């Protein structure tokens, strides 16, 4: 008699033991170079807390020195300076001060503050080449990245700053709104800025040796950040230029940019520190191999797929699921964060299967017999910054083979909403530069 899927999961799942902390998970990771730690929502406390506890273990005991997150480069780099003991911010709350756009709660929350506090204390005990950094992978910060490139060049090469200012003036017609630029470019109402931003990146790269030679490790980091900001500008220009034509193409541009940033980080940190290992925090939709999902069938790729293609067995990927509880999310674009009830998962989904085991919270290794039994596609839920319970089946479920997406999955049957550092009234909400993907 063939066991039911419920019995297979019961037999192979490891109920999470609070007394062991993250030891159960760490034991399963092995000697990876990249550990991709997902989340099934952008607003669940347990997902953030597990990442914020597992990552210190990877940093302190396995030599990981890059924490790369689904956030914009200049915003995260301010926090990176603080965890390395640089800059003028008084505490972690202040170091997260660049996170002012919707959805602020993704990074301005208690779990991230606690993690940054730990990382700063850890780095204070390490020589500079043993410290770990905190970096952003995303590409939405078009204008902040322009400002960062100009500020850097003004400090090291004012004449180059003037040339950069002239090139980036291409965006001035659109009043600081990259979506206006994208729409104008899409309908042919304005020349594109593509050549200008590429020319600026190329000029900056040609001066790399000169700019990095001035102050050792710090100069190399500051140049690298400026180059990454210039890369963000080129990536954002492309993203906004094509987003009105194809959601699939813009998704792919975004994830290819995130993977290219991760590659650049590994090369940069490896050059300065002799070795580089990275932990990545992002949504399941970015870190679970797209080839195992409805996304891949539709022509979309993601970081999880690209990382496996690039690094093979050096990658370990961890997904999360939940059955019900609460979540911090918004009901629509640019709305303030709300504490929202998560509807019980649908029959036929992985989340309902895991709930029906009666195990509560558990870890499941998908590389063995359990993965073989769960290879057939099922529904899987994804909640981003927007949650629409009334249309949940259409808005938040897709088909996937979980055991082909991830190496490990952690299920929390009932979860709690992430606690933002502050709540904002409607009049203070910022434009949603994550539109239209939301994850």
N, C-alpha and C positions, 0 to 999 in steps of 0.2 A: 504493500500500500504506500502511495506517495504522500509524504507529509504535506500539509497545507503550508502556504506561505507564512501564516501566522506562527505555526509551530517551528518552521525553519528559523524565523527571526528570534523566537523565544530561546531556541537552543543556542544560538551563536551570539546573541547580544550580551554585552557586559553592562549590567546595571551600574550607573555612576555612583561611586563611593565617595562621599564628601571627605572622608578621612584621608583619602589618597590624593586629594587635590587633582592636579592635571597629570599625575603620574601614569594613569591608565592610557591617556592619549599619547603622552610622550613615548611610552613603550612601543607604540605602534608606528611611530613616524620613521624610525630608522635613521640612516645617514643621508638625509636629503640635503640638497643645496637650496631648493625652493620649497617652502611650505605655504600653500594657499589656503587661507582660512576664510570661509564664506560667511554668509548670513542669509536667512530666508526673508528677512525684512530689514529695513533701515532704521528700525526703532524698537528693538527688543533687548531688554537688559541682559538676559542670559547669554545671548550671542556675543554681545560686546564684552561682558564680564569674562566669558571663557577665553576669548582672544587675549584680553588684557592680563589673564593669569598664565596662559600657555606661552605667550610670547616672551615674558621674562625668563621662563625656564629654558627656552630655546637660545636666548641671548646669553644667559649666564652659564649654561652647561653644555651647549652645543656650538658656541662660537658664532651665532647669527649676529650680523652687524648692520643689517638694513631692515627697517620696518617701512614698507611702501603701502600706501593706503589710497582708497578711492576718493581722493581729494585733490584740489588744485595745487600746483607746485609752489607758487609764492606764499600761499596761506600756510601750507605745511612747513615750508622752509623757515618761516619765522619761529615755529615751534621747534624745529630742528636746531636752530641757533641756541634756543633756550636750554634744551636738554644737553647741549654740549658746553654749557656754561658761558655762552656769548650773548651779546645783545643787552638790552636794558630792561626787559620785562621782569616784573617783580615776582611773578608766580606763573603757574601753568594756565590759570584762567586768562591772564593777560597775554601769554604767549599764543593763545588761540584767538587773539583779537582780530585777526584778518578774516576769520570765518563770519562774514556778515551777510552773505547772500543766502537765500532759500536753497536748501533746507539747513539752517544753522545747527539744528539739534544733532545732525549726523556726527559732528565733531565737537561741538560745544556741549558736552554732557559729562556727567560725573565719572563714568568709567574711563573715558579718555584722559580726564584730568588725573585720576589716580595712576594710570599707566605712565603718563608723562612725568609725574613726580618720581615714580620708581626709576624711570630711564635716566633722569637727570642725576639721581643719587648714585645709580650704577656707574654712569660715565665719570662722575667725580672721583671714583676710585681707580680709574683706568688710565693708562697712557693714551695719548691722542690716537695712536694707531690701533687701539683696542676698543675704542668707543663705538657705540651704535647710533645710527641716525634715524630720523623720522622724516619721510618724504612723501610728496603727493604725486600721483600718476596721471591725473586727469587733465583735460584741455579746455575747460570753460573760462579760464581767467584771462581772456584776451587782453583787456585793457590794463589789468593789474600787472600782467606779465610785460606788456609794453613799458609801463612805468618802471618796472624793475630793471629792464634792459637799459633804459635811458639813464637811470640813476647810477647803475654800475659803470657805464661808459663815461658818464660825467666825472666820476671819481678817478678813472684811470686814463682816459683819452678823450678830452672835451671835443676835439675835432671829429672824432668818430661818433660821439654823441650827437653832434649837429647833423651829420649825415643820416644817422638812424632816425632822428626826429623828422627829417624831411621824408624819409621813406614811409614811416608809420603815419604821417599826416594823411595818407590815403583813407584812413578810417574816420577822419574828423567830420566828414559830412553827415555821419550817422548818429551823432550826439551820444556816443558812449553805449549805443545799443547794438550789439553784434547781430541780433536777429534782423534788425533793419538792414544792415549790410547784406546779410545772407539773402533776404528777400529781393533787394535791389539787384544783386548779382545774378540771382536765379532768373529774373525776368528780363535781364539785359538792360536795366535802367541805369546802370552805373558800371564803369570799368572795374575789374576785380583788382584786388591788392596782392594777388598771388606772387607776381614777379618781385614786387617790392619786399615782401617779407622773406622770400627765399634769398634775395640778394643780401639782406641784412644778416641772416644766419650765416651765409657763406663768408661775409667779411669778418664777422666775429670769430668764426672758426680759424680763419687765416692768421688771426692775431693771438691764437691760444698760447703759443709758446712764450710770447712776450708778456702777456698779461699774467700768466701763471708763475713767472720766474721771480716775482717781486717779494714774496713773503712766505715761501714754503707752503706748508699744509693749508693754512688759512686761505692764502691766495688761490690755491688750486680749487678749494671748495667754492670760493666766491665766484671764480671764473666759471666753474662747472654749473653753478646755479644760474648765472647769467645766460650761458649757452642753452640750458634747459628752458629758461623763459623764452628765449628766441625760438626754440623748437615748439613750445606751446603756441606761440603766435602763429607759426606756420600751420600747425595742426588745427588750431581753432579757426583760422581763415578758411581752410579746406572744409572743416566740419560745417560751419555756418553757410558756406557757399553752396554745399550740396544738400543740406538738410531738407530743403523744400522740394527737392526732386525725388529723393528716395530715403525712407527711414532706414532701410537695410544698409544702404551705402554709408550713411552717416554713423550708424552703429558700428560698422566695421572700421571706419576711420578712427573712431574713438578708441576701440579696443586695440587696434594696431598701434595707435599712439601710446597707450598705456604699456603695451608690451615693449615697444621701442624704448620708452623711458626706463623700464625695468632692466632691459639689456644695458643701457647706458650707465645706470647705477651700478650694476654688477661689475662692469668694466672699470668705472672710475674708482669705486671703493677697493676693488681688487688690486688696482695699480698702486694705491696709496697704502693699503694694509696687507698686501700679499695674498689675501684670500677674501672672498665675499660670499655671504649666504643671506638670503632674503626671506622674510616673512611678508606675505601680502594679505591685506585686509580689504575685502570688497564683497559685493553681493554675490550670492550663489550664481546669478545669471551671468556674471563676468568670470567666475572662477571654476564652475563646473564645465567640463569639456562640451562645447557647443555641438560637436558631432553626434553626441548621444541624445540630442534634444530636437524638439520641433524647430527651434531656432536654426539649427544646422541644416535641416531639410529645406528651410526657406532661404538658405544662402548666407546666413549670418555666422560669423566666427566670434571668438572671444579670447580673453587672456588665458583661460584654462586650456583651450585647444592649442594656442600658439606656444604656450610654455611646454606642454607635453611634446609637441613637434620639435621644439628647440632643445629641450633638456632630457627628454625621455624619462628613464627611471629615477633621475635625480629629483623629480617633482613628487611631492605628496600633497594631495588636495583633500580638504575637509569641508563637507557641507553640513548645514543645519536644517532641521525641520521642527515644526510645532503643530499641535492639534488645535489649541484654542488659548484664550487668555486676553491680554490687552497689548496694544502697540501704540507707540508715538508715531503719528503720521498726519497728513493733511488731507482734507476731503477733496481739494481741488488745487490747481496751480496757484502759488503765491499766497495761499491761505495760511494763517498761523497754525502751529502744531497743536494737535489735540490728542488726548488720551482716548483711544478708540477700542471697542471690543472686537476681538478677532472671532469670526464665526467658526463653529466647529468644522473641521475639514470634511470635504465631500467624500461620499462612498466612491470607491474605485481609485482613491489617491494613495500615495505612499504615506501621507500623514495619517489617514484613517487606518491604514494597515498597521502602522506603528502604535496608534492609540489602542487598537483592538487587541494587541498583545497583552495589555494590562500591566506592562512593565514600568510605566512612568517615564523616567529619563534614563537613556542608555546610549552606549557607544556600539556601533556596528561596523566591523571590518568587512568591506565589500569586495575584498580581493580573494576571498575564500568561498566556501559553500553557500553562504548567505548571498553573496553577490551573484553566484551562478543561478540561484533560485529567483533572484529579483531582476533578471536581465530583461524580461519583457517590459515594454513601456507601460507606464501608468501616468495618471495625472500627478502633477507636482505644483505646489503653490509658491508664488513669488509676490511679495508685497514690497514695493519700493517706497518712495517718499509720499506717494499718493495711495490711499486705501479707499476703495469703493465697494463696501459690503453688498450693496443692492445689486451689483452686477458682477459679483465675485467670480462666477464661472467663466465669464467672458474676459474679465479684466485681469485676473490674477492666476489663472491656471493654464498650464501648458503640458504637453506630453513629453516624457523623458524616460530614459533608462538610467536609473539612479546609479547602478553599479558600474556603468560605463562613464558616467559623469565624474564621480568622486572615488577616492580610495577609501575614505572613512566617512561615516555620517553620524552626527550626534543629534539625538531626538530629545527635545524637552516637551513633554506632553502639554503642560500648562505654563505659559510664559507671561512675563510682566513687561509693561511699557518702560522704555528707556527714560531716564530722568534728565531733561535738558537743564543746562545751567540757569536758563531764564526763559520765560515765555514772553512773546512779543505781541502787542496789539496789532490789529489789521493795518493801521496807518504806518507802522514801522516795517512791515514785511517788504522784502526785496524781490526784484524780478527773478523769475525762476530760470537761471541759465542752464539748468539741467533739462529743460524742455527740448524735445518731446519724449525722451526715453524714460526718465524717472527712476532708473535703477543704476 
